[in-house]
Amino acid sequence: MTYRQSFQMIFEMKEFATFTAAEQRYIRRSLDVASIGATAGDRWSRHDGERASIEAQARLYRGTLSAMRETVPDDIELKAASNFVTQLVMISGSDLGEGKLASFAAYRFLYERLLGGAVRPWLASAFMAAAALPHVHPTLRRTLLRSIGEDDVLAAGWSARDTVFTPEWVDKVPVTVF
C-alpha cells in the first residue's frame, strides 16, 4: 500500500467514524447484502422484520447492482445516462426509505463502495431525487435534504478514484480478565 493510499484509508476511516451507529450498521449491512445476498440476514437480522428487510434489499441489489456497475456513465450527457439514473434513484429511494441513513455523507460513502468511484457525479442528484420521494417520511426527508451541502451540489468535477477502506462486520470478542 502506498503512502497516498494509506492517507486515503485513514481519511475514509475517520469519515466513517463520524456517522451515527445506525448509519455505520446500515452501511456495513448493505455492503454484506451486496456481496453475499440474503444470507447476510443470518448475521445482521435482530428480528423477523429486519430479516424481511434484508431479504428485500438482497433481491433489489441482486437484480440491480451488478448491471449498474457495468453501465456507470463515463459521460455527463443526460440522455446517455437516463436508464442508469432511473435505476440509481430507485435503489437509493429504497435505501433511504429504510430510515437508517440520515445524511448525504453516509449515503455517498455507501454508494461509492457499492458502485465504485465513477458514480460520484450522479450521487447528489440521485440522493436529492430519492430523498424527495413520497415514501420517505417528511421528517427524514427534511433531515436528508438539509444534509447535502453546496459543495456537494456545485462541484465543478468529481474524482473517479475508487475507495480504499471498506468497513466490515466485526465479531464480538469476549472480554478476558487476567
Backbone as ProteinMPNN parsed JSONL, in Angstrom:
{"seq_chain_A": "MTYRQSFQMIFEMKEFATFTAAEQRYIRRSLDVASIGATAGDRWSRHDGERASIEAQARLYRGTLSAMRETVPDDIELKAASNFVTQLVMISGSDLGEGKLASFAAYRFLYERLLGGAVRPWLASAFMAAAALPHVHPTLRRTLLRSIGEDDVLAAGWSARDTVFTPEWVDKVPVTVF", "coords_chain_A": {"N_chain_A": [[0.848, -1.171, 0.0], [0.59, 2.159, -0.869], [1.865, 5.357, 0.309], [0.036, 7.378, -0.239], [-2.349, 5.908, -0.551], [-2.543, 4.889, 2.039], [-2.94, 7.244, 3.5], [-5.367, 8.039, 2.36], [-6.974, 5.89, 3.18], [-7.001, 6.261, 5.971], [-8.288, 8.739, 6.104], [-10.82, 7.998, 5.061], [-11.611, 6.151, 7.009], [-11.795, 7.825, 9.225], [-13.882, 9.46, 8.361], [-15.973, 7.571, 8.262], [-16.201, 7.062, 10.98], [-17.516, 9.328, 11.849], [-20.182, 8.975, 11.33], [-23.49, 8.121, 12.495], [-24.246, 5.451, 14.831], [-26.315, 3.878, 13.814], [-26.187, 4.512, 11.077], [-23.602, 3.561, 10.465], [-23.964, 0.82, 10.978], [-25.947, 0.195, 9.083], [-24.602, 0.739, 6.692], [-22.487, -1.164, 6.763], [-24.044, -3.497, 6.852], [-25.435, -3.278, 4.381], [-23.329, -3.451, 2.548], [-22.532, -6.066, 3.052], [-24.889, -7.404, 2.28], [-24.841, -6.778, -0.42], [-22.599, -8.225, -1.2], [-22.907, -10.916, -0.288], [-25.585, -11.508, -0.362], [-28.931, -12.616, 0.513], [-28.254, -14.281, 2.617], [-26.915, -12.701, 4.347], [-28.696, -11.928, 6.186], [-28.603, -13.785, 8.249], [-26.5, -12.939, 9.789], [-27.051, -10.234, 10.33], [-29.765, -9.732, 11.034], [-31.991, -8.878, 13.619], [-34.523, -9.403, 14.302], [-37.648, -10.67, 12.985], [-38.795, -8.768, 11.236], [-36.599, -7.243, 10.444], [-35.13, -9.193, 9.147], [-36.8, -9.712, 6.956], [-36.591, -7.244, 5.692], [-33.894, -7.249, 4.979], [-33.861, -9.403, 3.208], [-35.493, -8.372, 1.166], [-33.915, -6.221, 0.399], [-31.713, -7.635, -0.556], [-32.834, -8.928, -2.798], [-33.402, -6.69, -4.403], [-30.822, -5.558, -4.713], [-29.473, -7.724, -5.932], [-30.702, -7.882, -8.418], [-29.973, -5.497, -9.548], [-27.476, -4.087, -8.871], [-25.063, -5.268, -10.043], [-25.476, -4.959, -12.796], [-25.667, -2.193, -12.868], [-23.075, -1.408, -12.096], [-21.694, -2.063, -14.381], [-22.665, -0.212, -16.172], [-22.167, 2.427, -15.416], [-22.233, 5.73, -16.297], [-19.772, 7.273, -18.366], [-19.843, 9.695, -19.319], [-21.28, 12.921, -18.943], [-23.607, 13.43, -20.211], [-27.029, 13.654, -20.212], [-28.98, 12.149, -21.648], [-27.641, 9.822, -22.363], [-27.349, 8.733, -19.885], [-29.808, 8.199, -18.799], [-31.226, 5.729, -18.199], [-29.503, 4.604, -16.294], [-29.538, 6.58, -14.25], [-32.225, 6.493, -13.523], [-32.389, 3.891, -12.416], [-30.571, 4.256, -10.316], [-31.833, 6.199, -8.722], [-34.084, 4.721, -7.977], [-33.016, 2.52, -6.479], [-31.652, 3.948, -4.544], [-33.775, 5.294, -3.336], [-35.014, 3.169, -2.072], [-33.053, 2.414, -0.175], [-32.805, 4.848, 1.301], [-35.399, 5.043, 2.222], [-35.48, 3.149, 4.218], [-34.728, 4.481, 6.459], [-32.381, 4.548, 7.909], [-30.097, 5.786, 6.999], [-29.072, 9.02, 7.439], [-27.893, 11.167, 6.276], [-26.303, 12.9, 3.55], [-23.591, 12.412, 3.345], [-23.227, 9.844, 4.516], [-24.789, 8.329, 2.774], [-23.398, 8.79, 0.331], [-20.927, 7.637, 1.015], [-21.671, 4.919, 1.263], [-22.635, 4.343, -1.377], [-20.44, 4.879, -3.006], [-18.936, 2.692, -2.46], [-20.603, 0.582, -3.136], [-20.958, 0.953, -5.916], [-18.624, 2.014, -7.012], [-16.027, 4.508, -7.584], [-16.542, 5.984, -9.901], [-19.195, 6.665, -9.924], [-19.676, 9.01, -8.585], [-20.359, 11.63, -9.859], [-23.106, 11.402, -10.192], [-24.335, 11.043, -7.787], [-25.271, 13.176, -6.043], [-27.548, 14.269, -7.346], [-29.17, 11.969, -7.589], [-29.495, 11.33, -4.912], [-30.921, 13.585, -3.926], [-33.264, 13.399, -5.454], [-34.219, 10.855, -4.643], [-34.502, 11.257, -1.885], [-36.611, 13.015, -1.876], [-38.782, 11.513, -2.553], [-42.152, 10.333, -2.109], [-42.504, 8.199, -0.261], [-40.61, 8.465, 1.686], [-40.402, 9.451, 4.96], [-41.69, 12.617, 6.008], [-40.231, 14.052, 8.025], [-37.744, 12.766, 8.025], [-37.137, 13.235, 5.354], [-36.736, 16.018, 5.362], [-34.453, 16.156, 7.025], [-32.614, 14.687, 5.485], [-32.468, 16.2, 3.064], [-31.477, 18.595, 4.037], [-28.956, 17.86, 4.729], [-27.214, 17.829, 2.629], [-24.607, 19.585, 1.206], [-23.64, 22.758, -0.272], [-21.188, 22.487, -1.632], [-21.232, 19.823, -2.365], [-23.232, 19.769, -4.271], [-22.559, 21.725, -6.133], [-20.097, 21.092, -7.231], [-17.355, 21.35, -9.443], [-16.2, 19.252, -10.673], [-15.651, 15.701, -10.304], [-13.831, 13.228, -8.582], [-12.811, 10.104, -9.901], [-11.618, 8.104, -8.602], [-11.319, 4.995, -6.909], [-12.526, 3.812, -3.733], [-10.695, 3.064, -0.681], [-10.985, 2.059, 1.891], [-13.148, -0.283, 3.301], [-15.708, -0.856, 5.405], [-16.319, -3.579, 7.652], [-18.111, -6.385, 9.075], [-17.575, -6.986, 12.505], [-16.844, -9.457, 14.677], [-18.015, -9.933, 18.01], [-15.731, -9.899, 20.606], [-14.966, -11.916, 23.287], [-14.481, -10.601, 26.545], [-11.591, -10.93, 28.388], [-10.333, -11.368, 31.571], [-7.354, -10.908, 33.167]], "CA_chain_A": [[0.0, 0.0, 0.0], [1.388, 3.378, -0.98], [1.62, 6.392, 1.308], [-1.208, 8.057, -0.631], [-3.456, 5.011, -0.225], [-2.642, 4.842, 3.496], [-3.554, 8.507, 3.906], [-6.756, 7.98, 1.914], [-7.674, 4.943, 4.046], [-7.202, 6.9, 7.272], [-9.323, 9.744, 5.882], [-12.098, 7.303, 4.916], [-11.951, 5.581, 8.31], [-12.224, 8.941, 10.068], [-15.206, 9.863, 7.903], [-16.907, 6.537, 8.71], [-16.374, 7.226, 12.424], [-18.409, 10.458, 12.121], [-21.568, 8.584, 11.109], [-24.164, 7.575, 13.665], [-24.15, 3.989, 14.943], [-27.295, 3.296, 12.889], [-25.651, 4.66, 9.724], [-22.48, 2.625, 10.335], [-24.506, -0.537, 10.906], [-26.646, 0.026, 7.806], [-23.578, 0.696, 5.639], [-21.844, -2.494, 6.813], [-25.073, -4.469, 6.466], [-25.7, -3.155, 2.947], [-22.167, -3.991, 1.831], [-22.645, -7.524, 3.183], [-26.005, -7.84, 1.43], [-24.379, -6.677, -1.81], [-21.596, -9.237, -1.526], [-23.303, -12.302, -0.034], [-27.016, -11.68, -0.603], [-29.901, -12.786, 1.588], [-27.658, -14.961, 3.773], [-26.459, -11.665, 5.276], [-29.71, -11.867, 7.236], [-28.18, -14.62, 9.378], [-25.568, -12.148, 10.585], [-27.498, -8.881, 10.647], [-31.141, -9.546, 11.499], [-32.242, -8.98, 15.051], [-35.916, -9.832, 14.439], [-38.236, -11.088, 11.709], [-38.978, -7.605, 10.369], [-35.299, -6.889, 9.873], [-34.779, -10.259, 8.191], [-37.586, -9.452, 5.742], [-35.997, -6.065, 5.068], [-32.621, -7.677, 4.383], [-34.186, -10.239, 2.045], [-35.969, -7.463, 0.11], [-32.726, -5.489, -0.058], [-30.905, -8.58, -1.344], [-33.491, -9.094, -4.097], [-33.206, -5.453, -5.16], [-29.402, -5.448, -5.051], [-29.11, -8.799, -6.849], [-31.205, -7.585, -9.742], [-29.639, -4.151, -9.997], [-26.124, -3.559, -8.668], [-24.036, -5.722, -10.99], [-25.743, -4.29, -14.075], [-25.346, -0.769, -12.718], [-21.607, -1.253, -12.105], [-21.26, -2.168, -15.782], [-23.201, 0.873, -17.004], [-21.943, 3.771, -14.867], [-21.889, 6.576, -17.443], [-18.485, 7.969, -18.335], [-20.149, 10.985, -19.92], [-22.329, 13.547, -18.151], [-24.767, 13.651, -21.077], [-28.196, 13.077, -19.542], [-29.655, 11.145, -22.478], [-26.875, 8.577, -22.276], [-27.388, 8.233, -18.516], [-31.18, 8.181, -18.27], [-31.552, 4.438, -17.596], [-28.685, 4.462, -15.095], [-30.028, 7.498, -13.224], [-33.508, 5.952, -13.074], [-32.096, 2.769, -11.509], [-29.89, 4.78, -9.127], [-32.848, 6.831, -7.884], [-34.931, 3.661, -7.433], [-32.322, 1.771, -5.43], [-31.378, 4.928, -3.492], [-35.029, 5.508, -2.622], [-35.218, 2.013, -1.201], [-32.13, 2.524, 0.961], [-33.168, 6.0, 2.134], [-36.684, 4.742, 2.829], [-35.25, 2.344, 5.422], [-34.616, 5.404, 7.583], [-31.133, 4.35, 8.652], [-29.12, 6.768, 6.52], [-29.649, 10.329, 7.743], [-27.069, 12.244, 5.715], [-25.734, 12.673, 2.226], [-22.249, 11.851, 3.511], [-23.354, 8.4, 4.734], [-25.282, 7.787, 1.506], [-22.289, 8.819, -0.623], [-19.965, 6.654, 1.485], [-22.184, 3.602, 0.89], [-22.751, 4.144, -2.819], [-19.1, 4.815, -3.596], [-18.461, 1.324, -2.276], [-21.485, -0.321, -3.885], [-20.882, 1.124, -7.37], [-17.305, 2.486, -7.432], [-15.789, 5.945, -7.59], [-17.056, 6.629, -11.114], [-20.599, 7.041, -9.729], [-19.761, 10.272, -7.849], [-21.095, 12.738, -10.482], [-24.542, 11.146, -10.212], [-24.85, 10.796, -6.442], [-26.027, 14.293, -5.455], [-28.877, 14.367, -7.962], [-29.947, 10.778, -7.23], [-29.821, 11.459, -3.49], [-31.994, 14.57, -3.748], [-34.494, 12.843, -6.029], [-34.684, 9.759, -3.794], [-34.92, 11.808, -0.595], [-37.871, 13.728, -2.07], [-39.856, 10.573, -2.888], [-43.22, 10.392, -1.104], [-42.467, 7.158, 0.772], [-39.667, 8.869, 2.727], [-41.138, 10.224, 5.967], [-41.373, 14.048, 5.868], [-39.181, 14.477, 8.953], [-36.49, 12.235, 7.477], [-36.91, 13.954, 4.104], [-36.144, 17.308, 5.73], [-33.095, 15.897, 7.519], [-31.776, 14.269, 4.358], [-32.237, 17.293, 2.121], [-30.637, 19.612, 4.704], [-27.612, 17.323, 4.958], [-26.364, 17.969, 1.446], [-24.039, 20.92, 1.186], [-23.413, 23.431, -1.555], [-20.016, 21.921, -2.302], [-21.614, 18.538, -2.965], [-24.108, 20.008, -5.412], [-21.973, 22.647, -7.105], [-18.732, 20.688, -7.591], [-17.015, 21.51, -10.863], [-15.792, 17.938, -11.163], [-15.585, 14.669, -9.28], [-12.796, 12.215, -8.743], [-13.318, 8.762, -10.231], [-10.8, 7.119, -7.884], [-12.069, 4.085, -6.06], [-12.279, 3.914, -2.301], [-9.691, 2.146, -0.162], [-11.495, 1.465, 3.13], [-14.49, -0.848, 3.293], [-15.99, -1.375, 6.753], [-16.821, -4.949, 7.673], [-18.63, -6.934, 10.331], [-16.566, -7.384, 13.473], [-17.443, -10.301, 15.703], [-17.732, -9.526, 19.375], [-14.668, -10.675, 21.221], [-15.232, -11.988, 24.731], [-13.51, -9.921, 27.395], [-10.877, -11.842, 29.265], [-9.66, -10.676, 32.661], [-6.151, -11.651, 33.592]], "C_chain_A": [[0.9, 1.243, 0.0], [1.031, 4.342, 0.149], [0.292, 7.09, 1.026], [-2.421, 7.201, -0.286], [-3.653, 4.904, 1.288], [-3.324, 6.094, 4.03], [-5.038, 8.513, 3.556], [-7.553, 7.042, 2.821], [-7.965, 5.563, 5.408], [-8.301, 7.952, 7.173], [-10.703, 9.092, 5.805], [-12.544, 6.675, 6.233], [-12.45, 6.672, 9.258], [-13.614, 9.419, 9.653], [-16.25, 8.861, 8.389], [-17.194, 6.696, 10.2], [-17.309, 8.388, 12.771], [-19.879, 10.092, 11.954], [-22.17, 8.039, 12.398], [-23.995, 6.056, 13.681], [-25.117, 3.315, 13.969], [-26.798, 3.388, 11.452], [-24.506, 3.681, 9.493], [-22.989, 1.198, 10.166], [-25.171, -0.775, 9.553], [-25.655, -0.047, 6.643], [-22.922, -0.68, 5.611], [-22.819, -3.583, 6.372], [-25.287, -4.452, 4.962], [-24.549, -3.703, 2.121], [-22.151, -5.516, 1.907], [-23.756, -8.064, 2.283], [-25.569, -7.815, -0.026], [-23.405, -7.793, -2.16], [-22.075, -10.671, -1.321], [-24.797, -12.545, -0.158], [-27.83, -11.89, 0.657], [-29.321, -13.512, 2.799], [-27.057, -13.964, 4.759], [-27.459, -11.507, 6.421], [-29.347, -12.696, 8.449], [-27.293, -13.827, 10.331], [-26.222, -10.88, 11.133], [-28.894, -8.77, 11.249], [-31.256, -9.787, 13.006], [-33.66, -9.444, 15.332], [-36.461, -10.12, 13.044], [-38.415, -9.928, 10.73], [-37.68, -7.186, 9.694], [-34.843, -7.946, 8.865], [-35.532, -10.055, 6.876], [-37.019, -8.257, 4.978], [-34.692, -6.425, 4.355], [-32.882, -8.529, 3.146], [-34.686, -9.389, 0.876], [-34.801, -6.66, -0.467], [-31.86, -6.39, -0.932], [-31.512, -8.795, -2.721], [-33.257, -7.867, -4.983], [-31.75, -5.325, -5.611], [-28.998, -6.476, -6.101], [-29.543, -8.467, -8.278], [-30.708, -6.282, -10.329], [-28.158, -3.81, -9.97], [-25.105, -3.989, -9.713], [-24.23, -5.073, -12.351], [-25.387, -2.813, -14.004], [-23.839, -0.525, -12.74], [-21.064, -1.26, -13.529], [-21.651, -0.948, -16.618], [-23.06, 2.261, -16.398], [-21.492, 4.657, -16.024], [-20.52, 7.227, -17.286], [-18.62, 9.35, -18.968], [-21.282, 11.598, -19.102], [-23.567, 13.887, -18.98], [-25.975, 12.912, -20.49], [-28.873, 11.977, -20.356], [-28.957, 9.792, -22.379], [-27.008, 7.933, -20.901], [-28.796, 7.994, -17.987], [-31.55, 6.856, -17.604], [-30.781, 4.236, -16.293], [-29.231, 5.324, -13.96], [-31.364, 7.002, -12.668], [-33.288, 4.812, -12.086], [-31.457, 3.266, -10.218], [-30.891, 5.447, -8.19], [-33.721, 5.758, -7.227], [-34.24, 2.942, -6.277], [-31.972, 2.686, -4.254], [-32.63, 5.187, -2.661], [-35.335, 4.372, -1.664], [-34.327, 2.11, 0.032], [-32.491, 3.691, 1.875], [-34.486, 5.763, 2.855], [-36.578, 3.875, 4.074], [-35.125, 3.23, 6.663], [-33.35, 5.284, 8.396], [-30.028, 5.312, 8.226], [-29.745, 8.15, 6.689], [-28.834, 11.48, 7.166], [-26.574, 11.865, 4.324], [-24.364, 12.019, 2.348], [-22.308, 10.333, 3.696], [-23.835, 7.708, 3.463], [-24.153, 7.704, 0.486], [-21.258, 7.753, -0.273], [-20.392, 5.252, 1.055], [-22.133, 3.395, -0.612], [-21.421, 4.186, -3.557], [-18.553, 3.403, -3.492], [-19.329, 0.31, -3.03], [-21.223, -0.265, -5.383], [-19.534, 1.615, -7.88], [-17.235, 4.003, -7.515], [-16.367, 6.672, -8.786], [-18.494, 7.094, -10.965], [-20.752, 8.432, -9.096], [-20.534, 11.388, -8.551], [-22.617, 12.598, -10.398], [-25.158, 11.068, -8.827], [-25.694, 11.933, -5.874], [-27.431, 14.365, -6.038], [-29.745, 13.162, -7.604], [-30.385, 10.847, -5.77], [-30.993, 12.423, -3.29], [-33.312, 14.054, -4.31], [-35.06, 11.756, -5.125], [-35.184, 10.269, -2.447], [-36.264, 12.514, -0.699], [-39.025, 12.803, -2.428], [-40.888, 10.525, -1.767], [-43.154, 9.328, -0.018], [-41.461, 7.46, 1.879], [-40.43, 9.786, 3.692], [-40.724, 11.7, 5.899], [-40.274, 14.556, 6.807], [-37.819, 14.01, 8.466], [-36.139, 12.962, 6.183], [-36.23, 15.294, 4.378], [-34.69, 17.134, 6.172], [-32.153, 15.555, 6.368], [-31.451, 15.449, 3.439], [-31.396, 18.414, 2.733], [-29.194, 19.141, 4.866], [-26.676, 17.501, 3.768], [-25.905, 19.419, 1.337], [-23.863, 21.468, -0.22], [-22.264, 22.812, -2.324], [-20.337, 20.6, -2.989], [-22.415, 18.738, -4.243], [-23.41, 20.794, -6.515], [-20.55, 22.288, -7.535], [-18.513, 20.827, -9.095], [-16.614, 20.177, -11.488], [-15.69, 16.974, -9.994], [-14.466, 13.695, -9.605], [-13.45, 10.876, -9.068], [-12.533, 7.684, -9.483], [-11.673, 6.253, -6.989], [-11.667, 4.271, -4.604], [-11.243, 2.873, -1.873], [-10.229, 1.379, 1.047], [-12.925, 0.973, 2.941], [-14.753, -1.437, 4.676], [-16.618, -2.762, 6.677], [-17.377, -5.288, 9.038], [-17.457, -7.302, 11.217], [-17.275, -8.207, 14.533], [-17.076, -9.775, 17.079], [-16.698, -10.477, 19.959], [-14.944, -10.724, 22.715], [-14.1, -11.313, 25.506], [-12.896, -10.939, 28.341], [-10.133, -11.025, 30.315], [-8.492, -11.534, 33.105], [-5.894, -11.471, 35.042]], "O_chain_A": [[1.847, 1.343, 0.781], [0.033, 4.167, 0.848], [-0.482, 7.36, 1.944], [-3.418, 7.717, 0.22], [-4.785, 4.836, 1.767], [-4.184, 6.014, 4.908], [-5.869, 8.94, 4.357], [-8.683, 7.358, 3.193], [-9.064, 5.403, 5.938], [-9.152, 8.048, 8.058], [-11.652, 9.579, 6.419], [-13.737, 6.668, 6.539], [-13.41, 6.467, 10.001], [-14.435, 9.747, 10.51], [-17.306, 9.262, 8.879], [-18.327, 6.483, 10.633], [-17.843, 8.431, 13.879], [-20.745, 10.843, 12.403], [-21.456, 7.557, 13.277], [-23.645, 5.451, 12.667], [-24.779, 2.297, 13.366], [-26.967, 2.443, 10.682], [-24.441, 3.04, 8.444], [-22.503, 0.456, 9.312], [-24.981, -1.829, 8.944], [-25.858, -0.82, 5.707], [-22.813, -1.294, 4.549], [-22.458, -4.481, 5.611], [-25.316, -5.509, 4.332], [-24.774, -4.351, 1.099], [-21.796, -6.183, 0.935], [-23.571, -9.074, 1.604], [-25.89, -8.729, -0.786], [-23.386, -8.26, -3.298], [-21.7, -11.559, -2.087], [-25.237, -13.691, -0.066], [-27.472, -11.409, 1.732], [-29.846, -13.372, 3.904], [-26.724, -14.334, 5.885], [-27.112, -11.013, 7.494], [-29.737, -12.359, 9.567], [-27.339, -14.031, 11.544], [-25.972, -10.497, 12.276], [-29.178, -7.781, 11.924], [-30.71, -10.737, 13.565], [-33.979, -9.834, 16.455], [-35.8, -9.842, 12.043], [-38.208, -10.092, 9.528], [-37.667, -6.82, 8.519], [-34.236, -7.615, 7.847], [-34.955, -10.211, 5.8], [-36.976, -8.269, 3.748], [-34.43, -5.949, 3.25], [-32.187, -8.385, 2.14], [-34.341, -9.655, -0.275], [-34.719, -6.449, -1.677], [-31.33, -5.94, -1.947], [-30.786, -8.841, -3.713], [-32.951, -7.997, -6.169], [-31.486, -5.014, -6.772], [-28.275, -6.157, -7.045], [-28.817, -8.747, -9.232], [-30.989, -5.982, -11.489], [-27.632, -3.29, -10.955], [-24.356, -3.154, -10.22], [-23.258, -4.678, -12.994], [-24.867, -2.247, -14.965], [-23.375, 0.449, -13.332], [-20.104, -0.559, -13.846], [-21.039, -0.681, -17.652], [-23.758, 3.185, -16.815], [-20.48, 4.371, -16.664], [-20.158, 7.677, -16.198], [-17.638, 10.074, -19.129], [-22.154, 10.876, -18.617], [-24.474, 14.562, -18.493], [-25.939, 11.697, -20.298], [-29.297, 10.97, -19.79], [-29.608, 8.749, -22.319], [-26.803, 6.727, -20.757], [-28.955, 7.619, -16.825], [-32.142, 6.87, -16.524], [-31.337, 3.755, -15.305], [-29.37, 4.85, -12.833], [-31.599, 7.085, -11.462], [-33.927, 4.769, -11.035], [-31.764, 2.757, -9.139], [-30.801, 5.271, -6.975], [-34.061, 5.874, -6.049], [-34.83, 2.777, -5.209], [-31.992, 2.253, -3.102], [-32.561, 5.288, -1.436], [-35.856, 4.594, -0.571], [-34.791, 1.91, 1.154], [-32.483, 3.541, 3.097], [-34.672, 6.231, 3.978], [-37.491, 3.865, 4.9], [-35.385, 2.784, 7.781], [-33.255, 5.867, 9.476], [-29.128, 5.615, 9.009], [-30.818, 8.422, 6.15], [-29.055, 12.638, 7.521], [-26.447, 10.691, 3.977], [-24.014, 11.16, 1.538], [-21.516, 9.611, 3.091], [-23.35, 6.631, 3.115], [-23.968, 6.668, -0.153], [-20.767, 7.046, -1.153], [-19.578, 4.482, 0.544], [-21.635, 2.368, -1.075], [-21.289, 3.589, -4.625], [-17.784, 2.969, -4.35], [-18.824, -0.707, -3.506], [-21.257, -1.293, -6.058], [-19.32, 1.63, -9.093], [-18.258, 4.689, -7.515], [-16.658, 7.865, -8.697], [-18.976, 7.853, -11.806], [-21.857, 8.975, -9.078], [-21.322, 12.059, -7.885], [-23.334, 13.591, -10.524], [-26.381, 11.031, -8.699], [-26.74, 11.675, -5.277], [-28.402, 14.508, -5.295], [-30.937, 13.322, -7.341], [-31.507, 10.47, -5.432], [-31.942, 12.112, -2.571], [-34.364, 14.253, -3.703], [-36.264, 11.737, -4.867], [-36.181, 9.77, -1.925], [-36.988, 12.605, 0.293], [-40.151, 13.273, -2.593], [-40.534, 10.663, -0.596], [-43.705, 9.537, 1.062], [-41.457, 6.782, 2.907], [-41.029, 10.776, 3.274], [-39.54, 12.002, 5.749], [-39.472, 15.403, 6.415], [-36.851, 14.771, 8.491], [-34.972, 13.271, 5.942], [-35.266, 15.658, 3.705], [-33.809, 17.879, 5.741], [-31.038, 16.069, 6.29], [-30.293, 15.664, 3.083], [-30.677, 19.108, 2.014], [-28.305, 19.955, 5.117], [-25.464, 17.336, 3.904], [-26.71, 20.349, 1.372], [-23.929, 20.741, -1.211], [-22.354, 22.63, -3.539], [-19.794, 20.289, -4.049], [-22.287, 17.961, -5.189], [-23.646, 20.552, -7.699], [-19.869, 23.112, -8.145], [-19.37, 20.47, -9.903], [-16.687, 20.01, -12.706], [-15.648, 17.387, -8.835], [-14.204, 13.388, -10.768], [-14.525, 10.563, -8.557], [-12.752, 6.492, -9.698], [-12.64, 6.726, -6.392], [-10.608, 4.816, -4.295], [-10.955, 1.927, -2.606], [-9.958, 0.189, 1.204], [-13.796, 1.711, 2.482], [-14.103, -2.402, 5.077], [-17.358, -3.069, 5.742], [-17.15, -4.582, 10.021], [-16.464, -7.86, 10.75], [-18.187, -7.726, 15.204], [-15.986, -9.245, 17.292], [-16.792, -11.696, 19.815], [-15.136, -9.683, 23.344], [-12.924, -11.441, 25.163], [-13.597, -11.703, 29.003], [-9.392, -10.101, 29.981], [-8.634, -12.726, 33.38], [-4.928, -12.022, 35.57]]}, "name": "protein", "num_of_chains": 1, "seq": "MTYRQSFQMIFEMKEFATFTAAEQRYIRRSLDVASIGATAGDRWSRHDGERASIEAQARLYRGTLSAMRETVPDDIELKAASNFVTQLVMISGSDLGEGKLASFAAYRFLYERLLGGAVRPWLASAFMAAAALPHVHPTLRRTLLRSIGEDDVLAAGWSARDTVFTPEWVDKVPVTVF"}
